[in-house]
Amino acid sequence: MSPGGRAGHWWPGRRSRTETPTASETPAEAVHIMLGSIALIIAAGLVVLSLSAGIPVLTAAIGVVIALIVTDIMLAHHRSRRSGEGS
């Protein structure tokens, strides 16, 4: 059954004044941003631990991973913004 209590109706979506949906991102882009944020927090914690343990090679490797995560988040954000401009 639909959320409105009537069978056959779609979920009510938020709409802007121009009657276009306000959510412009796809689920894949949202997943990239959310999981990337979690991975970024974990990687930052590992950097702190590797710095305190005195392992510079591990610190540098995690730094590269952090750069890749940030790049992925930025690209996903860019794709979600760009997909909303066309409609």
N, C-alpha and C positions, 0 to 999 in steps of 0.2 A: 504494500500500500504506500502511496506517496505521503510526504510529510504534511501536506495540506488536508489529508483525510479523504481525498478524492482519488479514485483510481484513474490512472492514465495521465496524470499531470506531472510535469517535471518539477525538480527542486526549484524553489524560488531563488533566483540569483539577484545579487545587487546590481543595479544599473545606474549609470550616470545620467545626467540631464540630456545627453544626446542619444539615450537608449542603447548604448553599447555596454557590454559587460565590463565591470571595473577590474576584474582579475584577468591580467593579460599573460600570465605565465602558464606554462604547461606543467603538468605534474613532474616531469623529468627535471625541469629547471629548478623547481622548488626543492626536489630531493637533493640535487647538486648543492644548492645553497645551504640547506639544513644539515646534511651530513658533512659537508665541507666545513661548516662552522664547528661542529662537534670534533672533527678530526683536527682542526686548527687548535682548539683548546687542549686536546690530548698532546699534540706535537709541542705546544708551548711548554707544557708540563715536563715533557721528556727533555726539552732543551735545558730547562732549569736543573733537572736531575743530572744530566750529563755534564753540565758546567760545574755543578757542585762535586761530582765524582772525579772531575779532572780528565775527561775523555774528549779531547778536541776533535777527533775524527768522527765520533758519533754526533757531536754538536754540529759539525759542518754538514753531515749527511741529513740530519733532521732539518737544518736550515734550508737545504735544497728541497726537501719535501714540503716545508712550509711555503716556499716560493711557488711550488707547483699547485698547492691547495689554494693559495690566494689567487693565482692565475685562473684556476678553474671556477672559483666563485665569481670572479670579475666577468669571465666570459658568459657564465650562466645568467648573471644579472644583465649583461648587455643584450643577450638573446631575448630575455623576457621583456626588456624595455623596447627593443626593436619590433617584436611581434605585436605589441600593442599599438604602435604608431601607424601600421598599415591599414587598420580598420577604422 
